[in-house]
Every structure is written in C-alpha cells, then in structure tokens.
Amino acid sequence: MFYYYNLLDDRSSTPVSRAGVREQFEIAREQNAEELADVLLMARQVEYLLEGEPELKAKIDKLMGAKIERQLKRMEEEKAK
C-alpha cells in the first residue's frame, strides 16, 4: 500500500492512504471554493462602489493593467527557459 504524508498539515507525520489524500484534496477544494466566492463577492462590491469614484477606478484599472503585463512577461520568460 502507498502512503503519503498529510498534505493539508505538513506538521503531521501521520501517513494517509492514497484514498485519504484524495478525500483531503476534495475537502480543500470545497473550502477554497467557499473562500473564493467570498473574495469575488467583496471584489464585486468594491467595483460597484468605485463607480462613484471614477479617478480611483481609473488608477486601479491602470495598476491592474501593469500587473497583468508584468505577469505575462514573467510567463514568457519562463516559457523561454
């Protein structure tokens, strides 16, 4: 039988089976979906509030564009390796 260490808590040295790892993965995936839903809701609320602040919205849009460009550049550099 294959054993893996607990992937969700690397401080644990208790071995878990392949099925146990899969179960933990599914639990983590569901928890992450919940957290992502919270983050996206907050982001959409902020977007709504920014409609009343066009200068701030423009600044944020500009910063986001710069971050996207930087990430695309990183991805291209990694791809070239």
Secondary structure, 3 states (H helix, E strand, C coil): CCEEECCCCCCCCCEEEHHHHHHHHHHHHHHHHHHHHHHHHHHHHHHHHHCCCHHHHHHHHHHHHHHHHHHHHHHHHHHHC
